[in-house]
Amino acid sequence: MRKVQLALAKPGDRVARAIFQENGNVLLGAGVELNERYIDRLRNLGIDFLYIEDGMSLDIEPEDTIRDETRKQAVNMIYKTMHSFKDEGVTKGRTIAPDMGRNFRAIFGSIMQDLATRPNLLVNLTNIHSMDAYLFQHSFNVAVLSGIMGIAKGFNRIQLEELGIGALLFDIGMTKLPNELLNKSGRYTKEEQELMHTHPKLGFDILRKYHDISIVSAHCALQHHERFNGSGYPRGLKKDEIHMYAQIVGLADTYDALVSPRPHRKRYTTSEAIEFLFASGGTFFDLDLIKLFCSHISVYPVATTLQLNTGQVVVVTHNSQLAVHRPRVRVIKEADGEPPKSPYEIELKDQLHLTIVKEL
């Protein structure tokens, strides 16, 4: 299979990886044959990439960081919990979700079990979801990224649990904001921006009322928009004034937001997002934290379709932490636009005259 832009998909192509709804259920399953109606529907839902079956890449299977079942359970729990607060308010929400801490502790435990089975911690988040699902899928992705960071920093079990629960629920304050603000495609007015800036405190006020959620987990909600140079909100904290959990969640939040399509902009490629993060070192985030984070990100995940400076079109088949910018690739189209007579692969780390031009 290979990952391609929706604009390059055509009727008759088969979906190779399921596409998810906001509650974690399948929107379009693997094996479904695309037609114009499906393509239009995906486009209207803000989906810009998908995995398709392809004769030249049948054996290429991206390794999921997290199992589909774990993702589905986690996203569904996030979805139900956030809707309970959005629909009923905090008081009623506490009645509906009295065991929120215990439930999310179990969910993050499943995430950690999945991560423990991986031979390395090079992240490849392969899920594709509708734009409506952003808030719920985003919280899940931030928890996975934060968990990997916690492991990389050598956190113990209790610290990982505190970080994980905070990461899963860091955006719960968004449930107190109007939908039209969350879905706005244009620039915020000053009043709208001020309202948006209230969500960290709103989230903290929700989480700190739960006896089975650590106060430092609640600080992930309160401080995830604080920035290393004091330019963040709501309190303008600097450097070590920001709890390490919140620094990690804020970095993961920024990265996943950049690589996700949003109503007001296109998604960044992984390499563009990493470049943005490094440019923000010492200002928005601690540079050492950025270096640690980016050392665990797969710049060109397996099954990504790329174009080389030669004009050849290739699909990524393997990544190495020793050369994250130079994956092994399989040529599926030569410079003249024709497929190769027989499949062959190139180790880009050994062919320095070849460069990646763009992601297709």
N, C-alpha and C positions, 0 to 999 in steps of 0.2 A: 504494500500500500504506500501511498505518498500523500503528503499534505499539500494542498494547492489553494490558491485564492478562489473564492466563489466565482469571480468574474471569468475564470478559466475553465470552470466546470461546464459540462454540456449535457443535454438530455441523452440518456443511455448510460452515463457513468453510474457506477454503483457506490453507495456510501460504504466505507470500510470501517468507520468508527461511529458509534451512536452520538447523536446530538441531544443535549439535555434541556429540559424545561426548568423553570425557576425553582420548583420543589424537588428537583433531583431526578424526576422521572424522565423516561426517554421521549424525546420529541420526534426524532426520526432515527430508526434503528439501522444497525449494520445490515448490509445486503439489499437495502431498498434501492431500486433503480430510479434515478433522477428523471424528472420531466420538467417542462417549463413552469408548471404550477408549483412544484416543490421548490424550484430554484427561486421563483418570485417570492414565495413564502419565507424562505430563509433570508433573502435579501431584506424583506420588510421587517424581519425580526432582528436585523442588525448583525447577522452572522456573515463574516467576510472570508473565513477559511473553512475547509472541511477536509476530511481524509477520504480518498477515493481508491478503489481497486484499480490496479494497473498491471498489464502483462509483464512489464519490465521490472516491476518491484513487488511481485507477489509474495516473496519470502521476507520482505522487510517489515518488521513488526516493532514499532516503538515500545520501549519498555516503560510501562506506567510506574510512576513513583508510588501511586496509591491504587489499590484495587477498586474496581467500579462499585462493588457492594459497599465498601467502606465509604466511598464518596457519596453514594446515594443515601445511606443512613445519616451521614453527617449533614449533608445539605438539607435533607428533609427535616432534621431536628432544628437546624438554624431557621429554616423557613417557617415551621410551626411556631417556634418560640418568638420570632420577631413579629409574626402576625398576631400573636396573642397580645403583645404590648401595643401594637399599632391599632388593633381593633377595640381593645378593652381598657387600655390605660394601665398604669403601673400597679395600682391596687388590685385590679382584676387579674392582671398578668401574674402576680404573685400567687393568686389562687389557682390559676390554670397551670402554672409551671412551678409548683412548690419545690420540686427536686431538680431545679435547673443546674445547680452545681454538680450534683451526682451524675445527671444525664450527660453533661458535657465532659465530665471527667472520664466517663466510659467511652464517649466518642473519641476523645483525644488519645485514650489508651489504644483504641483500634488503629488510629493513625500511626502511633509509635510502633505498634507491632508490625505494620506494613513496612515502615522505614527500616526496622531491624532486620528484615529479610533481604535487604538490598546489599549487593557487594560493595557499592560505593554510595556516596551522597551527592551525586551529580543529578540535579533536578531536571525532570522532563515532565511537565504538566501537560498531558495530552488531551484533556477534556475540551470540548467545544460546546458552547451554550448560547442561548438567545440573550440579547441585551437585557431583556426583562429579568433574567436570572442573575444579573451582575452582582447585586448586593449579597446574595446567598452563596453563590459560587466563589465570589471574591473573598468572603470571610473564611471559607474553607481553604482556599489557596494560601491565604495569609497564614493560617494555622500550620499548614504543611511546611511552608518556607520558614516560619518561625521555629518549628520543631527541629528542622535540619540545622538551623543556626544554634539552637540550644545544645544539640548534640555536639556540634563542632566546637562550641565553647566549653564543653565538658561539664555541663550542668548535671546535678544529681536528679533523682527521680522526682522529688518534691518540687524542685525548681522547674523542671520540664513541665510538670503538671500545672503549676501556677502560670507559666508562660503560655501553655497551650490553651487553657481555659480563657485567659485574657485575650489571646489571639482569635479564638473562635467567636468571641462576643464583643470585640473591640468597637464595632460599628453599631451596637444596639441602640445608641442614641439617635441614629437615623430614623428609627421608627416613630419618633416624636415630631418629625418634619413633614410638611405637606408633600404629596406625590409630585405635584407640578413643579416644585423646587428641585426634587431629586432627578426628575426627567427633563429638566430644561436644557435645550440644545444651545442656546445663546449665552452671552456673557451675563453674569449676575449683576443686578443693581447693588448699590451700597447696602441697602436694607436687606436684600436677599443674602448677600455675603455675610452680614452680621448675624442673620438667622442661622445660616449654615454653620457658622463658627460656634454655635451653642451646642452642637451635637456631642462633643467630647464630655462636657459637663453633664449633659442629660444622660449619657451612657453611664458615667461614673455614679450618678445618683441612683440609677436603677440597680447596678451591680453591688454597690456597697450595702444595700439593704438585705442581701442574701448571706445568712450566717455560714453557708457552706461554700462561699466563694471568697478567696483571699482578697484582702484589701489591695495587695500588690497586683493581683490580676485585674482588679477594677481600675488601677492606674494605667493599664494598657489602653483603656477607653479614654481616660482623662488626658493622657500625655502623648497620644500617637501623632498629634500634629505639632508638637513642640519640635524645634529645630536646633541643631548644634550651636549655631551662632546667636540664638535668642530671638530669631525672627518669626518663630511659630506662635501658636495659640493653644489654649486660652490664656496662659500665664507668662509667656515669653521666657521660659526657662532656658538655661544654657548648659551645654556639656554634661558634666556628671550630675547636675541638678535633675536631669531627666533619667528616670529609672531605666536600667539596662533592658528590662523586658519591653518597655515602651519604645526605646530606641530600635530594638529589633523589629517590633511590630510596625513601627512607622516606616522603616526601610522596606520591609516586605510589602506593606500596603502601597507604597509609592511604586515599587517595581511592578507589582501585579496590575495596578491601575494603568501604568504606562503601556503594558503589553496587551491590554484588553481594549476592544472597541468601545467608545463612549459616544453619547449623543452629539457632543460638540467637536469630536475629532476622530481621526483614524487611529488605529493601534500603532504603537511603536514596534519595530522588530526587536528581537531579543538583544541584538548587538547595539542597536540605537539606545535601548533602555540602559544597558550596561555603561555605554558612553556617557549618558546623562548622569548616572549615579556617580561615576568617577569625577565628572565635572563639578559635582556638588560636595565633594570631599572637603571637610574642614569648614563648610558653611552650613549645609542642611544636615549632613550626617558625619559622624566620625569616620575618617578615612580608613583606619584599620578595620572597622566594622564593615565598610564597603568592600574592602579587599577580601575579607573572609566570606562575605555573602556571595560575591561574584565568583569566587573559586569553586562554588557549588552549583553554579547555574550552567546548564547546557546551552551554549550560545546558538548552536544549530542542532536542534533535537533530531534524533533519528526519524526518518521519513520526510524531513523538510526538503522541498524542491528549491534548488538554487540555480543561478546562471553564473558561469565563470567568465573571466575576461577573454577567453578564447571564443565565446559564443556558445559553448557546450552547455546543455541542461543536464543537471545531475541531481541525484537523490542521496541524502545522507544515510549511511549504513552503520556507522560506528563513531562513538565519541570517546576521547581519552582526556582525563584530567591533566595530563601532561601537555596537551596542546588543544585547549578547548576551542580556539578559533580556527583550527585546521583539521576538520574531521575527515574520515574516510568517506568517499562518495562513489556512487555508481553512475556511469554515463548512460543516460537514456535517450539523448539526442545530440548528434554531432553538430559542429559549427554550421554545416550546410542544411541543418534542419531535419536530416534523416536519422533514423535510429541506427545504432551500431550493428554490424553484421553479427556479432556475438557479444554478450554482456561482459563488461570489464569494470574494474574499480581502480580508483586512484587514491593514494595516501597524500593528501594535500600538505601534510607536514614535511614530506620528502620532496615535494615539487614546488619549490618556492617561487617559480616563475608564474604559477597559477594563482589567481586571486578570485575571491568571491565578489561578484558585482552587485547582485541583489537576490532577494528571496522572491520566488514566484508563487 
